[in-house]
């Protein structure tokens, strides 16, 4: 019964958050069970572009290391802030949310080439936290009961805690930088004199992921009354 309750609750989580979290957990479980090796998942431009192992462009965002405190810490932040974005500023805009993932992922891979970074899931987490924090500047955050501060300080607190866990500070800085680029292009630049939206979600994503808009001129048919029906 407990498992059924957890499954029911998980299915109520928005689709993008549910899909990404499940993919991360299943990938880590497969590595833990030795069905996959991290060497099959990490980003390697030579293997991607010369050997056509294109799945590495995705799998490097799904593996956060072996099961342990660091993994659960990352999953907590992925699930919480991905869900808060999807249920908040991206509510009813699933295509735009997926496009944010795609934009961030592509930019991280391009910048990651400069730093020889092999796994970028932590950077994507930092990006999600950064975008949420800039869109919720007045929210006060309690950081594991230790510190309380305004939301814009959260990415830096997360980076400091991640460093204490032995993770590379470069990965978090990459995520914060990409998050700032997205936030500036999406939320700041369009409101500047002469500014405009540069990040336009492709139409095919909207067709695939968003519900079609309702026609404001549509008038529903009157409800049928019980009784003899005309052929």
Z-matrix of the N, CA and C atoms (Angstrom, degrees):
N
C 1 1.455
C 2 1.534 1 110.85
N 3 1.364 2 115.97 1 -38.77
C 4 1.463 3 119.29 2 -179.97
C 5 1.518 4 110.70 3 -62.78
N 6 1.358 5 115.75 4 -41.24
C 7 1.465 6 119.02 5 179.85
C 8 1.529 7 110.96 6 -65.23
N 9 1.344 8 115.62 7 -37.71
C 10 1.469 9 119.00 8 177.92
C 11 1.524 10 111.18 9 -63.57
N 12 1.335 11 116.28 10 -39.50
C 13 1.460 12 120.02 11 178.36
C 14 1.514 13 111.59 12 -64.85
N 15 1.354 14 116.79 13 -42.08
C 16 1.458 15 120.30 14 178.47
C 17 1.526 16 110.99 15 -64.83
N 18 1.333 17 116.10 16 -41.07
C 19 1.465 18 119.98 17 179.89
C 20 1.524 19 110.84 18 -64.40
N 21 1.335 20 116.12 19 -41.93
C 22 1.468 21 119.74 20 179.03
C 23 1.523 22 111.20 21 -63.18
N 24 1.341 23 115.84 22 -42.67
C 25 1.457 24 119.94 23 179.67
C 26 1.521 25 111.35 24 -66.13
N 27 1.338 26 116.51 25 -39.38
C 28 1.460 27 120.56 26 -179.55
C 29 1.525 28 111.13 27 -65.51
N 30 1.333 29 116.56 28 -36.00
C 31 1.460 30 119.98 29 -179.91
C 32 1.529 31 112.10 30 -70.09
N 33 1.330 32 116.74 31 -16.01
C 34 1.459 33 120.10 32 177.36
C 35 1.528 34 112.14 33 -84.90
N 36 1.340 35 116.01 34 -8.77
C 37 1.469 36 120.39 35 177.37
C 38 1.525 37 108.43 36 -72.00
N 39 1.343 38 118.36 37 141.86
C 40 1.470 39 120.38 38 179.40
C 41 1.530 40 112.42 39 -53.09
N 42 1.325 41 115.58 40 152.06
C 43 1.468 42 121.71 41 -167.00
C 44 1.524 43 113.91 42 -61.51
N 45 1.325 44 118.25 43 -44.28
C 46 1.469 45 120.03 44 -176.34
C 47 1.521 46 110.48 45 -67.38
N 48 1.318 47 117.03 46 -45.17
C 49 1.465 48 121.12 47 177.52
C 50 1.521 49 110.56 48 -60.78
N 51 1.311 50 116.24 49 -45.32
C 52 1.462 51 120.95 50 -179.94
C 53 1.525 52 111.62 51 -61.08
N 54 1.324 53 116.16 52 -44.28
C 55 1.462 54 120.57 53 -177.05
C 56 1.521 55 111.47 54 -67.23
N 57 1.324 56 116.60 55 -46.48
C 58 1.470 57 119.03 56 -176.91
C 59 1.530 58 110.95 57 -68.05
N 60 1.322 59 117.42 58 -43.28
C 61 1.462 60 120.15 59 179.46
C 62 1.525 61 110.88 60 -62.13
N 63 1.323 62 116.66 61 -46.08
C 64 1.462 63 120.45 62 179.75
C 65 1.522 64 111.19 63 -61.70
N 66 1.336 65 117.45 64 -39.72
C 67 1.463 66 120.87 65 179.58
C 68 1.525 67 110.96 66 -63.76
N 69 1.335 68 117.08 67 -40.03
C 70 1.466 69 120.99 68 178.64
C 71 1.531 70 110.96 69 -65.35
N 72 1.323 71 116.82 70 -45.37
C 73 1.469 72 121.00 71 -178.50
C 74 1.525 73 110.67 72 -65.93
N 75 1.334 74 117.55 73 -43.95
C 76 1.463 75 120.82 74 -179.03
C 77 1.529 76 111.48 75 -66.55
N 78 1.323 77 116.91 76 -37.57
C 79 1.462 78 119.91 77 178.14
C 80 1.521 79 110.75 78 -64.38
N 81 1.339 80 116.69 79 -45.05
C 82 1.470 81 120.33 80 178.83
C 83 1.527 82 110.91 81 -64.60
N 84 1.335 83 116.80 82 -39.62
C 85 1.462 84 119.97 83 178.17
C 86 1.531 85 110.56 84 -63.29
N 87 1.328 86 117.03 85 -39.94
C 88 1.468 87 120.32 86 179.93
C 89 1.523 88 110.87 87 -65.02
N 90 1.331 89 117.33 88 -37.06
C 91 1.464 90 120.20 89 176.83
C 92 1.524 91 110.34 90 -69.27
N 93 1.344 92 115.88 91 -41.13
C 94 1.461 93 120.19 92 -179.63
C 95 1.523 94 111.42 93 -62.63
N 96 1.336 95 116.67 94 -35.35
C 97 1.472 96 121.84 95 179.22
C 98 1.529 97 112.19 96 -86.59
N 99 1.328 98 115.99 97 4.29
C 100 1.462 99 123.26 98 178.64
C 101 1.528 100 112.62 99 62.63
N 102 1.338 101 115.76 100 28.09
C 103 1.457 102 119.96 101 171.71
C 104 1.526 103 110.53 102 -82.01
N 105 1.332 104 115.12 103 -26.65
C 106 1.455 105 122.21 104 175.79
C 107 1.516 106 108.59 105 -131.19
N 108 1.320 107 115.42 106 159.78
C 109 1.461 108 121.28 107 175.12
C 110 1.525 109 108.36 108 -117.54
N 111 1.338 110 117.91 109 144.56
C 112 1.467 111 119.26 110 174.96
C 113 1.522 112 112.99 111 -55.25
N 114 1.342 113 116.36 112 -26.02
C 115 1.465 114 119.46 113 179.12
C 116 1.535 115 111.83 114 -69.11
N 117 1.322 116 117.06 115 -15.90
C 118 1.462 117 120.76 116 175.66
C 119 1.524 118 112.15 117 -89.34
N 120 1.336 119 117.16 118 -6.83
C 121 1.461 120 121.53 119 -171.01
C 122 1.520 121 114.48 120 -113.25
N 123 1.329 122 117.06 121 -27.96
C 124 1.464 123 118.94 122 -170.17
C 125 1.524 124 111.91 123 -70.27
N 126 1.342 125 114.93 124 158.83
C 127 1.465 126 120.31 125 -179.14
C 128 1.520 127 110.15 126 -79.91
N 129 1.316 128 115.27 127 122.97
C 130 1.458 129 121.92 128 178.07
C 131 1.523 130 107.04 129 -138.77
N 132 1.334 131 118.27 130 107.20
C 133 1.468 132 119.56 131 -175.56
C 134 1.517 133 113.89 132 -59.16
N 135 1.323 134 116.96 133 -33.29
C 136 1.468 135 119.05 134 178.63
C 137 1.528 136 110.85 135 -63.43
N 138 1.353 137 116.13 136 -45.13
C 139 1.466 138 119.70 137 -179.34
C 140 1.524 139 111.72 138 -71.05
N 141 1.323 140 116.40 139 -29.63
C 142 1.466 141 119.75 140 -179.94
C 143 1.520 142 111.24 141 -72.76
N 144 1.325 143 115.92 142 -50.25
C 145 1.467 144 119.80 143 -170.91
C 146 1.530 145 113.86 144 -94.24
N 147 1.333 146 117.43 145 -19.58
C 148 1.465 147 119.55 146 178.78
C 149 1.528 148 111.51 147 -100.85
N 150 1.328 149 116.23 148 -36.73
C 151 1.470 150 121.08 149 -178.35
C 152 1.523 151 112.06 150 -103.46
N 153 1.334 152 116.74 151 -0.53
C 154 1.462 153 123.15 152 177.16
C 155 1.532 154 112.96 153 59.22
N 156 1.330 155 116.82 154 34.51
C 157 1.469 156 121.20 155 174.84
C 158 1.536 157 108.15 156 -87.97
N 159 1.335 158 113.61 157 68.24
C 160 1.469 159 120.30 158 -170.66
C 161 1.524 160 112.84 159 -68.99
N 162 1.324 161 117.85 160 -17.27
C 163 1.470 162 119.02 161 -179.38
C 164 1.531 163 110.90 162 -62.99
N 165 1.316 164 117.60 163 -21.85
C 166 1.465 165 120.59 164 -179.47
C 167 1.528 166 112.06 165 -64.60
N 168 1.336 167 116.90 166 -23.29
C 169 1.458 168 120.27 167 176.49
C 170 1.526 169 111.20 168 -64.24
N 171 1.335 170 116.99 169 -23.98
C 172 1.471 171 122.39 170 179.81
C 173 1.523 172 111.13 171 -102.32
N 174 1.336 173 117.21 172 -46.51
C 175 1.469 174 120.00 173 -171.60
C 176 1.518 175 113.02 174 -66.07
N 177 1.335 176 118.01 175 -23.32
C 178 1.469 177 118.10 176 178.93
C 179 1.527 178 111.89 177 -68.40
N 180 1.342 179 116.81 178 -15.98
C 181 1.465 180 121.14 179 176.26
C 182 1.537 181 112.11 180 -91.24
N 183 1.324 182 117.68 181 -4.80
C 184 1.470 183 120.81 182 -172.38
C 185 1.519 184 113.76 183 -105.23
N 186 1.322 185 117.79 184 -13.60
C 187 1.468 186 120.08 185 -175.37
C 188 1.514 187 109.72 186 -109.56
N 189 1.355 188 115.44 187 122.99
C 190 1.460 189 121.65 188 -177.50
C 191 1.526 190 111.85 189 -112.34
N 192 1.316 191 117.10 190 17.80
C 193 1.451 192 120.14 191 -178.46
C 194 1.511 193 111.86 192 99.39
N 195 1.333 194 117.20 193 175.02
C 196 1.474 195 121.22 194 -178.06
C 197 1.523 196 111.43 195 -65.37
N 198 1.332 197 114.50 196 163.02
C 199 1.468 198 119.16 197 177.26
C 200 1.521 199 110.24 198 -57.84
N 201 1.294 200 114.97 199 134.53
C 202 1.454 201 120.12 200 -178.88
C 203 1.520 202 109.00 201 168.14
N 204 1.323 203 116.66 202 -173.86
C 205 1.456 204 120.66 203 -176.33
C 206 1.521 205 111.38 204 -61.44
N 207 1.339 206 117.04 205 -41.98
C 208 1.462 207 120.29 206 -178.70
C 209 1.525 208 111.07 207 -61.18
N 210 1.338 209 116.65 208 -40.66
C 211 1.467 210 120.11 209 179.45
C 212 1.524 211 110.96 210 -63.59
N 213 1.339 212 117.42 211 -48.19
C 214 1.464 213 120.20 212 -178.27
C 215 1.531 214 111.51 213 -67.21
N 216 1.329 215 116.44 214 -34.13
C 217 1.465 216 120.63 215 175.90
C 218 1.528 217 110.17 216 -60.87
N 219 1.324 218 116.69 217 -47.16
C 220 1.467 219 120.51 218 179.21
C 221 1.520 220 111.79 219 -65.12
N 222 1.326 221 117.54 220 -41.62
C 223 1.463 222 120.63 221 -179.10
C 224 1.526 223 111.04 222 -64.94
N 225 1.333 224 116.14 223 -35.73
C 226 1.465 225 119.82 224 177.62
C 227 1.527 226 110.49 225 -60.44
N 228 1.330 227 116.78 226 -45.46
C 229 1.462 228 120.21 227 -178.64
C 230 1.523 229 111.55 228 -72.78
N 231 1.336 230 117.39 229 -38.78
C 232 1.469 231 120.00 230 176.99
C 233 1.520 232 109.87 231 -57.98
N 234 1.329 233 116.41 232 -52.31
C 235 1.462 234 121.31 233 -175.21
C 236 1.528 235 111.27 234 -64.70
N 237 1.321 236 116.23 235 -45.56
C 238 1.467 237 119.94 236 -174.09
C 239 1.526 238 112.14 237 -67.04
N 240 1.315 239 116.80 238 -50.93
C 241 1.465 240 118.80 239 -171.90
C 242 1.520 241 112.79 240 -84.62
N 243 1.313 242 117.31 241 -26.78
C 244 1.463 243 119.52 242 170.85
C 245 1.527 244 109.48 243 -64.70
N 246 1.319 245 116.58 244 -43.75
C 247 1.463 246 120.25 245 179.70
C 248 1.527 247 111.49 246 -66.32
N 249 1.331 248 117.02 247 -41.36
C 250 1.461 249 119.55 248 -179.32
C 251 1.522 250 111.67 249 -64.66
N 252 1.328 251 117.02 250 -36.24
C 253 1.463 252 119.41 251 175.35
C 254 1.527 253 110.87 252 -67.14
N 255 1.344 254 115.83 253 -45.86
C 256 1.462 255 119.34 254 -175.98
C 257 1.519 256 111.90 255 -66.89
N 258 1.323 257 117.10 256 -33.68
C 259 1.462 258 120.23 257 179.20
C 260 1.530 259 112.40 258 -88.54
N 261 1.343 260 116.46 259 -9.77
C 262 1.447 261 120.62 260 -177.89
C 263 1.515 262 112.56 261 -106.35
N 264 1.327 263 116.17 262 -101.78
C 265 1.464 264 119.87 263 -173.52
C 266 1.523 265 113.39 264 -67.74
N 267 1.348 266 117.60 265 -18.41
C 268 1.469 267 119.99 266 178.18
C 269 1.536 268 112.29 267 -105.56
N 270 1.302 269 116.94 268 15.80
C 271 1.461 270 119.84 269 -179.84
C 272 1.530 271 110.62 270 -60.37
N 273 1.335 272 116.54 271 127.30
C 274 1.460 273 121.42 272 -178.31
C 275 1.515 274 113.83 273 73.78
N 276 1.342 275 117.39 274 10.07
C 277 1.468 276 121.74 275 -177.97
C 278 1.523 277 109.29 276 -130.60
N 279 1.333 278 116.08 277 56.89
C 280 1.463 279 120.36 278 -175.51
C 281 1.523 280 111.92 279 -61.82
N 282 1.327 281 117.48 280 -38.94
C 283 1.461 282 120.67 281 -179.60
C 284 1.532 283 110.45 282 -62.90
N 285 1.326 284 117.18 283 -41.18
C 286 1.466 285 120.55 284 178.69
C 287 1.526 286 110.54 285 -64.53
N 288 1.325 287 116.46 286 -36.78
C 289 1.466 288 120.54 287 179.86
C 290 1.527 289 110.47 288 -67.18
N 291 1.323 290 116.70 289 -44.93
C 292 1.470 291 120.24 290 177.27
C 293 1.524 292 110.32 291 -62.79
N 294 1.330 293 116.70 292 -38.56
C 295 1.462 294 119.67 293 178.54
C 296 1.520 295 111.11 294 -64.23
N 297 1.332 296 117.67 295 -34.29
C 298 1.461 297 119.84 296 175.57
C 299 1.527 298 110.35 297 -62.37
N 300 1.343 299 116.98 298 -41.90
C 301 1.462 300 120.96 299 176.15
C 302 1.526 301 110.17 300 -59.74
N 303 1.337 302 116.99 301 -46.44
C 304 1.459 303 120.84 302 -177.50
C 305 1.529 304 110.98 303 -64.80
N 306 1.329 305 116.64 304 -45.18
C 307 1.465 306 120.49 305 178.97
C 308 1.527 307 110.27 306 -60.22
N 309 1.329 308 116.39 307 -49.37
C 310 1.454 309 120.47 308 -179.37
C 311 1.517 310 112.04 309 -62.77
N 312 1.338 311 116.89 310 -42.70
C 313 1.454 312 120.63 311 -179.07
C 314 1.521 313 112.43 312 -62.43
N 315 1.326 314 116.86 313 -45.10
C 316 1.469 315 120.80 314 -179.89
C 317 1.526 316 110.79 315 -63.63
N 318 1.340 317 116.44 316 -45.19
C 319 1.464 318 119.70 317 -178.88
C 320 1.528 319 111.24 318 -65.76
N 321 1.332 320 116.98 319 -38.71
C 322 1.472 321 120.09 320 178.28
C 323 1.521 322 111.44 321 -64.14
N 324 1.329 323 117.24 322 -40.90
C 325 1.465 324 120.36 323 179.69
C 326 1.529 325 110.36 324 -64.39
N 327 1.338 326 116.75 325 -42.66
C 328 1.459 327 119.90 326 179.98
C 329 1.529 328 110.85 327 -64.05
N 330 1.336 329 117.15 328 -44.01
C 331 1.456 330 120.39 329 179.06
C 332 1.523 331 111.33 330 -73.85
N 333 1.335 332 116.24 331 -32.01
C 334 1.456 333 120.40 332 179.00
C 335 1.517 334 113.05 333 -64.32
N 336 1.327 335 116.36 334 -25.72
C 337 1.465 336 119.96 335 176.55
C 338 1.524 337 110.93 336 -60.42
N 339 1.342 338 116.07 337 -33.57
C 340 1.462 339 119.84 338 -178.33
C 341 1.518 340 111.77 339 -71.55
N 342 1.332 341 116.57 340 -30.35
C 343 1.459 342 120.01 341 -176.92
C 344 1.501 343 114.73 342 -105.04
N 345 1.326 344 118.05 343 7.71
C 346 1.477 345 122.49 344 -178.95
C 347 1.524 346 111.26 345 52.07
N 348 1.336 347 116.06 346 50.11
C 349 1.464 348 121.32 347 178.46
C 350 1.521 349 108.94 348 -92.39
N 351 1.316 350 116.61 349 134.90
C 352 1.461 351 120.80 350 -172.09
C 353 1.525 352 113.44 351 -103.79
N 354 1.331 353 117.24 352 -30.12
C 355 1.465 354 121.89 353 178.71
C 356 1.525 355 108.13 354 -128.41
N 357 1.347 356 116.27 355 128.47
C 358 1.456 357 120.87 356 -170.90
C 359 1.529 358 113.35 357 -119.52
N 360 1.333 359 118.02 358 11.78
C 361 1.458 360 120.27 359 179.19
C 362 1.519 361 112.14 360 -61.04
N 363 1.325 362 116.77 361 -39.26
C 364 1.460 363 120.75 362 179.42
C 365 1.520 364 110.82 363 -65.56
N 366 1.331 365 117.08 364 -35.93
C 367 1.465 366 120.55 365 177.07
C 368 1.526 367 110.56 366 -65.98
N 369 1.341 368 116.75 367 -39.04
C 370 1.462 369 120.14 368 178.21
C 371 1.523 370 110.54 369 -64.94
N 372 1.340 371 116.62 370 -37.97
C 373 1.464 372 120.61 371 175.90
C 374 1.517 373 110.72 372 -60.65
N 375 1.338 374 116.37 373 -45.54
C 376 1.464 375 120.56 374 179.46
C 377 1.525 376 110.76 375 -61.99
N 378 1.326 377 117.20 376 -36.62
C 379 1.469 378 120.43 377 177.91
C 380 1.528 379 110.66 378 -64.14
N 381 1.325 380 117.79 379 -46.36
C 382 1.461 381 121.39 380 179.48
C 383 1.522 382 110.90 381 -59.74
N 384 1.324 383 116.24 382 -45.33
C 385 1.466 384 120.64 383 -179.79
C 386 1.523 385 110.18 384 -63.62
N 387 1.328 386 116.99 385 -41.54
C 388 1.467 387 120.38 386 -178.50
C 389 1.528 388 111.30 387 -64.02
N 390 1.327 389 117.52 388 -47.89
C 391 1.466 390 120.52 389 -179.16
C 392 1.523 391 110.26 390 -61.75
N 393 1.338 392 116.65 391 -43.88
C 394 1.475 393 118.81 392 178.69
C 395 1.523 394 110.32 393 -61.81
N 396 1.321 395 117.39 394 -43.36
C 397 1.464 396 120.70 395 -175.75
C 398 1.525 397 111.77 396 -65.02
N 399 1.338 398 117.61 397 -36.66
C 400 1.462 399 119.78 398 179.65
C 401 1.519 400 111.90 399 -74.43
N 402 1.339 401 116.89 400 -24.75
C 403 1.465 402 120.11 401 178.02
C 404 1.528 403 112.11 402 -90.15
N 405 1.334 404 117.00 403 -3.97
C 406 1.470 405 121.23 404 178.94
C 407 1.525 406 109.25 405 -132.17
N 408 1.329 407 118.00 406 55.99
C 409 1.473 408 120.32 407 -169.73
C 410 1.525 409 114.20 408 -66.11
N 411 1.337 410 117.98 409 -23.11
C 412 1.462 411 120.19 410 -175.84
C 413 1.530 412 113.02 411 -93.10
N 414 1.320 413 116.31 412 -5.32
C 415 1.468 414 119.84 413 -179.31
C 416 1.523 415 109.46 414 -74.77
N 417 1.330 416 116.32 415 135.23
C 418 1.463 417 121.07 416 175.57
C 419 1.524 418 108.42 417 -95.81
N 420 1.320 419 115.45 418 132.98
C 421 1.458 420 122.66 419 -174.80
C 422 1.523 421 109.17 420 -111.36
N 423 1.339 422 115.61 421 132.71
C 424 1.464 423 121.29 422 173.19
C 425 1.518 424 107.79 423 -99.53
N 426 1.309 425 116.70 424 112.12
C 427 1.466 426 122.26 425 -174.13
C 428 1.526 427 109.57 426 -90.92
N 429 1.347 428 115.28 427 92.85
C 430 1.461 429 123.24 428 178.18
C 431 1.528 430 112.49 429 54.63
N 432 1.338 431 115.86 430 30.84
C 433 1.456 432 119.26 431 178.21
C 434 1.518 433 114.31 432 72.95
N 435 1.324 434 118.06 433 4.73
C 436 1.465 435 121.79 434 -177.03
C 437 1.522 436 112.17 435 -98.35
N 438 1.323 437 116.27 436 -42.01
C 439 1.462 438 121.48 437 -176.57
C 440 1.520 439 109.52 438 -135.28
N 441 1.325 440 115.67 439 149.49
C 442 1.455 441 121.56 440 173.66
C 443 1.521 442 108.10 441 -127.09
N 444 1.329 443 115.79 442 128.16
C 445 1.461 444 119.64 443 -176.77
C 446 1.516 445 109.19 444 -155.36
N 447 1.344 446 115.73 445 171.27
C 448 1.457 447 121.10 446 177.79
C 449 1.528 448 109.87 447 -71.25
N 450 1.338 449 115.89 448 150.45
C 451 1.459 450 121.78 449 -173.94
C 452 1.526 451 114.42 450 -53.39
N 453 1.352 452 121.35 451 -38.65
C 454 1.471 453 119.47 452 -178.02
C 455 1.527 454 114.62 453 -60.47
N 456 1.337 455 118.47 454 -17.31
C 457 1.462 456 120.42 455 177.50
C 458 1.531 457 112.39 456 -85.01
N 459 1.330 458 117.36 457 -10.48
C 460 1.457 459 120.34 458 -174.16
C 461 1.528 460 113.54 459 -61.03
N 462 1.337 461 121.29 460 -45.09
C 463 1.473 462 118.90 461 -179.77
C 464 1.528 463 113.28 462 -57.18
N 465 1.348 464 116.15 463 -34.67
C 466 1.461 465 119.22 464 -178.65
C 467 1.529 466 110.79 465 -75.85
N 468 1.327 467 116.81 466 -35.86
C 469 1.461 468 119.70 467 174.67
C 470 1.524 469 110.20 468 -65.04
N 471 1.331 470 115.78 469 -40.17
C 472 1.463 471 120.43 470 178.00
C 473 1.523 472 110.13 471 -62.89
N 474 1.327 473 117.52 472 -40.87
C 475 1.455 474 120.84 473 179.18
C 476 1.528 475 111.29 474 -63.90
N 477 1.333 476 116.24 475 -42.40
C 478 1.458 477 119.74 476 178.62
C 479 1.514 478 112.46 477 -63.33
N 480 1.335 479 116.40 478 -42.49
C 481 1.457 480 120.06 479 179.63
C 482 1.525 481 110.23 480 -67.48
N 483 1.330 482 116.80 481 -39.23
C 484 1.460 483 121.09 482 177.96
C 485 1.522 484 110.63 483 -61.98
N 486 1.336 485 116.59 484 -37.57
C 487 1.461 486 120.58 485 178.19
C 488 1.528 487 110.71 486 -65.11
N 489 1.341 488 116.54 487 -37.57
C 490 1.465 489 120.01 488 177.20
C 491 1.524 490 111.65 489 -63.43
N 492 1.345 491 116.34 490 -28.39
C 493 1.468 492 120.57 491 178.28
C 494 1.523 493 111.98 492 -80.69
N 495 1.324 494 116.64 493 -0.89
C 496 1.456 495 119.64 494 177.62
C 497 1.509 496 114.63 495 91.83
N 498 1.333 497 117.83 496 11.01
C 499 1.462 498 120.39 497 179.84
C 500 1.524 499 110.64 498 -85.27
N 501 1.314 500 115.68 499 160.52
C 502 1.461 501 121.25 500 -178.72
C 503 1.522 502 110.30 501 -73.17
N 504 1.335 503 116.20 502 129.56
C 505 1.456 504 120.37 503 177.90
C 506 1.526 505 110.65 504 -68.24
N 507 1.336 506 116.97 505 -23.52
C 508 1.460 507 121.39 506 -178.05
C 509 1.527 508 111.50 507 -63.79
N 510 1.334 509 116.60 508 -36.71
C 511 1.460 510 120.68 509 -179.03
C 512 1.525 511 110.49 510 -65.91
N 513 1.336 512 116.91 511 -43.67
C 514 1.462 513 120.07 512 178.81
C 515 1.526 514 111.15 513 -66.29
N 516 1.323 515 117.00 514 -40.48
C 517 1.464 516 120.16 515 177.96
C 518 1.523 517 111.28 516 -62.48
N 519 1.332 518 116.19 517 -37.21
C 520 1.464 519 119.99 518 177.12
C 521 1.524 520 110.43 519 -62.46
N 522 1.331 521 117.10 520 -45.97
C 523 1.465 522 120.66 521 179.45
C 524 1.509 523 112.31 522 -62.92
N 525 1.346 524 117.19 523 -41.21
C 526 1.462 525 120.84 524 178.69
C 527 1.525 526 110.29 525 -64.70
N 528 1.338 527 116.64 526 -42.05
C 529 1.468 528 120.31 527 -179.68
C 530 1.525 529 111.22 528 -63.46
N 531 1.332 530 116.90 529 -45.15
C 532 1.466 531 120.15 530 179.57
C 533 1.520 532 110.28 531 -66.78
N 534 1.329 533 117.21 532 -39.64
C 535 1.460 534 120.51 533 176.35
C 536 1.515 535 111.66 534 -60.11
N 537 1.334 536 116.92 535 -38.86
C 538 1.465 537 119.97 536 179.42
C 539 1.531 538 110.71 537 -68.68
N 540 1.328 539 117.11 538 -39.48
C 541 1.468 540 120.00 539 177.77
C 542 1.523 541 109.73 540 -60.19
N 543 1.342 542 116.49 541 -46.14
C 544 1.466 543 119.74 542 179.49
C 545 1.522 544 110.65 543 -62.59
N 546 1.333 545 117.08 544 -47.15
C 547 1.465 546 121.04 545 -178.55
C 548 1.529 547 110.70 546 -60.60
N 549 1.334 548 117.05 547 -42.83
C 550 1.458 549 120.08 548 -178.83
C 551 1.527 550 110.98 549 -64.96
N 552 1.343 551 116.99 550 -45.89
C 553 1.464 552 120.01 551 -177.50
C 554 1.524 553 112.28 552 -69.61
N 555 1.316 554 116.94 553 -31.40
C 556 1.458 555 120.56 554 -174.46
C 557 1.525 556 112.95 555 -92.70
N 558 1.334 557 117.45 556 -37.63
C 559 1.459 558 120.73 557 -171.14
C 560 1.526 559 114.66 558 -111.36
N 561 1.309 560 118.10 559 -26.41
C 562 1.462 561 120.87 560 -173.66
C 563 1.526 562 111.56 561 -102.30
N 564 1.321 563 117.09 562 -56.88
C 565 1.464 564 120.85 563 -173.19
C 566 1.537 565 113.60 564 -58.43
N 567 1.355 566 119.43 565 -40.69
C 568 1.479 567 117.90 566 -179.62
C 569 1.521 568 114.05 567 -60.37
N 570 1.335 569 118.67 568 -23.19
C 571 1.460 570 121.88 569 -178.60
C 572 1.528 571 112.95 570 -92.95
N 573 1.337 572 116.88 571 -0.88
C 574 1.459 573 119.83 572 178.40
C 575 1.526 574 110.14 573 -82.52
N 576 1.348 575 118.53 574 155.74
C 577 1.470 576 120.27 575 175.68
C 578 1.530 577 110.74 576 -56.91
N 579 1.322 578 115.81 577 122.76
C 580 1.455 579 120.44 578 -177.94
C 581 1.514 580 114.32 579 80.99
N 582 1.321 581 116.73 580 0.75
C 583 1.454 582 119.59 581 -179.14
C 584 1.521 583 112.35 582 -80.94
N 585 1.306 584 115.95 583 163.03
C 586 1.460 585 121.98 584 176.70
C 587 1.521 586 109.16 585 -156.70
N 588 1.309 587 116.49 586 165.74
C 589 1.464 588 120.81 587 178.85
C 590 1.516 589 109.26 588 -73.42
N 591 1.319 590 115.61 589 123.36
C 592 1.452 591 121.16 590 178.66
C 593 1.521 592 112.13 591 -99.72
N 594 1.325 593 116.53 592 -22.74
C 595 1.463 594 120.92 593 -179.20
C 596 1.525 595 108.75 594 -97.09
N 597 1.306 596 116.22 595 98.24
C 598 1.458 597 121.87 596 -178.44
C 599 1.521 598 109.00 597 -108.61
N 600 1.315 599 115.87 598 121.25
C 601 1.461 600 120.84 599 179.90
C 602 1.521 601 110.40 600 -64.86
N 603 1.334 602 118.19 601 128.53
C 604 1.471 603 120.16 602 179.82
C 605 1.525 604 112.07 603 -58.08
N 606 1.325 605 115.23 604 144.42
C 607 1.459 606 120.36 605 -177.19
C 608 1.517 607 113.44 606 -61.01
N 609 1.351 608 117.07 607 -33.59
C 610 1.465 609 118.00 608 -177.28
C 611 1.530 610 111.07 609 -67.17
N 612 1.348 611 117.32 610 -29.97
C 613 1.462 612 119.25 611 176.56
C 614 1.524 613 110.83 612 -68.62
N 615 1.317 614 116.60 613 -39.65
C 616 1.467 615 120.09 614 178.09
C 617 1.529 616 110.70 615 -64.68
N 618 1.340 617 117.09 616 -39.15
C 619 1.469 618 120.14 617 178.22
C 620 1.519 619 111.15 618 -65.21
N 621 1.338 620 116.21 619 -38.00
C 622 1.466 621 120.40 620 -176.45
C 623 1.529 622 112.85 621 -77.38
N 624 1.334 623 116.66 622 -37.04
C 625 1.464 624 120.39 623 -166.20
C 626 1.511 625 115.69 624 -111.77
N 627 1.329 626 117.84 625 -26.52
C 628 1.460 627 119.98 626 -176.33
C 629 1.520 628 110.95 627 -99.04
N 630 1.327 629 115.34 628 145.96
C 631 1.462 630 119.92 629 174.56
C 632 1.519 631 109.02 630 -67.88
N 633 1.335 632 118.30 631 142.02
C 634 1.473 633 119.42 632 179.58
C 635 1.520 634 110.58 633 -63.03
N 636 1.333 635 117.95 634 140.32
C 637 1.470 636 120.21 635 179.96
C 638 1.524 637 111.37 636 -66.54
N 639 1.309 638 114.03 637 145.80
C 640 1.454 639 118.63 638 179.53
C 641 1.525 640 110.39 639 -75.16
N 642 1.321 641 116.42 640 141.55
C 643 1.459 642 121.71 641 177.23
C 644 1.525 643 108.39 642 -75.75
N 645 1.358 644 117.78 643 117.39
C 646 1.477 645 118.94 644 -177.96
C 647 1.526 646 112.59 645 -63.82
N 648 1.342 647 117.88 646 -18.87
C 649 1.464 648 121.02 647 -179.41
C 650 1.530 649 113.08 648 -93.01
N 651 1.355 650 115.03 649 -0.50
C 652 1.464 651 117.81 650 -177.83
C 653 1.520 652 110.67 651 -74.02
N 654 1.329 653 115.63 652 132.32
C 655 1.462 654 121.46 653 176.23
C 656 1.519 655 108.39 654 -117.51
N 657 1.322 656 117.86 655 118.40
C 658 1.466 657 119.21 656 -179.30
C 659 1.521 658 110.77 657 -65.70
N 660 1.317 659 115.08 658 151.26
C 661 1.453 660 120.87 659 176.98
C 662 1.524 661 109.62 660 -67.12
N 663 1.329 662 117.29 661 146.62
C 664 1.478 663 118.59 662 176.96
C 665 1.526 664 109.89 663 -63.01
N 666 1.328 665 114.08 664 146.82
C 667 1.475 666 118.37 665 -179.91
C 668 1.509 667 109.55 666 -62.39
N 669 1.358 668 114.77 667 141.33
C 670 1.464 669 120.41 668 179.45
C 671 1.521 670 109.60 669 -72.91
N 672 1.297 671 115.06 670 140.49
C 673 1.458 672 120.68 671 178.04
C 674 1.537 673 109.26 672 -95.31
N 675 1.319 674 116.77 673 144.29
C 676 1.468 675 118.04 674 177.00
C 677 1.517 676 111.16 675 -62.97
N 678 1.310 677 115.19 676 146.02
C 679 1.465 678 120.38 677 -179.00
C 680 1.496 679 110.33 678 141.97
N 681 1.340 680 117.30 679 -173.59
C 682 1.467 681 121.28 680 -178.36
C 683 1.531 682 109.72 681 -60.74
N 684 1.339 683 115.27 682 136.78
C 685 1.451 684 121.77 683 179.55
C 686 1.513 685 110.21 684 -101.67
N 687 1.331 686 115.47 685 140.02
C 688 1.467 687 119.98 686 176.28
C 689 1.527 688 108.75 687 -81.52
N 690 1.341 689 117.58 688 141.40
C 691 1.459 690 119.75 689 179.50
C 692 1.512 691 110.57 690 -68.51
